[in-house]
Amino acid sequence: MPRRPFARAVIATATFTTVLGLAACGGSDDEGTAAAAGSSPASDAFPVSIENKFGTTEIPEQPERVVTVGFNDQDFVLALGVTPVGVRENLGEYDATQRPWAQEQLDGAELPTIGGAEIDVEAVAALDPDLIVGVYSYMDQAVYDQLSGIAPTLAQTDDHADGATPWQEQTLLTGEALGLEEEAQELVADVEGQFEEAISENPEFAGTSLAVDLTGVGSGHYLLGQDDLRTQFFTDLGFTVPETSTDVSQERLDLLEADVLAVNGYTQEDAAADTLFSALDVVTSDRTVLLGGYDGPVSAALGYGSPLSLPYLLDEVVPALADAADGDPATPVEQPAA
């Protein structure tokens, strides 16, 4: 589901491994293809040139074999009707092959994996791709150069912190690379419309401060900021979050005090067992939404942050956020089915 904009090395890797449950499936499928069910890539859209933080992605013709090397990029490709021939391995506890928001698109496919914590460049080459998509991959220049030697490689731009590309931009970049710009624009408009509906039904979200906590990271808690993909779901609903992510020591749990607290990694039993956490005012006044363990679909969907997972989150999480943000401590928060 699924982040290393923080203390880039140890904490970043631990957070990915512990939390994301992001990208993908095991097995193999040599018949995988970028032929899209219900989408028609425009061959006259090519050649395409897309600037990224490492250079320029030059795509000479319509891709037919797409490999996704980012932790969530397969969702963006699938959302546009394209089945990748290889994907980044899931690092977390969640079985990403079962994620409910992508079952129709996966259609039972078992997709070869091309590495987990690190991209296996040789495995990518063995799949003979004609496009490599890695907007949410955390690749560096050296890996980008290696991948670009295999096939045109789509990386993130330098407009955002690593791993913080807005889902709208990631969708549009992916659509451009696939020759599906119009479909990508329609997809963004559709999902944004669902957010607008949620906002109109919950005007109290606007300007409400929210802390997004990762448990089991660093000193035990980690506060996510605008530099992390997973806060975008909440800010798109109108909530405000801190600018940067930071480790939270047991002595500074007060950093989690906000109008609303959303917690990744805790079930109700976990929260009750953490005595310092459960004593926070935002918890005792029932303004806390528990997104469940990292092996659950809600936490995983937040990590994916894709046009497939976001509508799922709107259905699963917005009612609990509304209970938590209503200003009435007598209103119990109906927690998501995490």
SULDA-V498616 format. One record per backbone hydrogen bond with DSSP energy under -1.0 kcal/mol. CO is the residue of the C=O (numbers start at 1). NH is the residue of the N-H. Records with the same first field share a line. If there is no record, write none. Layout:
CO=NH / NH
This chain:
6=8
7=9
9=13
10=14
11=15
12=16
13=17
14=18
15=19
29=32
42=45
43=46
48=59
50=57
55=52
57=50
59=48
64=34
65=130 / 131
66=85
67=133
72=75
73=77
74=78
75=79
77=82
78=81
81=37
86=68
87=114
94=96
95=98
96=99
99=102
102=106
103=107
106=109
112=87
114=120
115=89
119=121
120=124
121=125
122=126
124=127
125=128
131=67
132=154
133=69
136=71
140=144
141=145
142=146
143=147
144=148
145=149
147=150 / 151
152=132
154=134
156=53
161=164
166=170
167=171
168=172
169=173
170=174
171=175
172=176
173=177
174=178
175=180
179=42
180=184
181=185
182=186
183=187
184=188
185=189
186=190
187=191
188=192
189=193
190=194
191=195
192=196
193=197
194=198
195=199
196=200
197=201
202=205
203=206
205=208
208=240
209=260
211=262
212=224
213=264
214=222
217=220
220=216
221=248
222=214
223=246
225=228
228=231
229=232
231=235
232=236
234=239
235=238
238=207
240=210
242=226
246=223
249=252
252=255
253=256
254=257
260=211
261=289
262=213
263=291
264=215
266=292
267=271
268=272
269=273
273=275
274=278
277=280
280=284
281=285
282=287
283=286
287=261
289=263
292=265
293=296
296=300
297=301
298=302
299=303
300=304
301=305
306=310
309=313
310=314
311=315
312=316
313=317
317=321
318=322
319=323
320=324
321=325
328=331
333=335
336=338
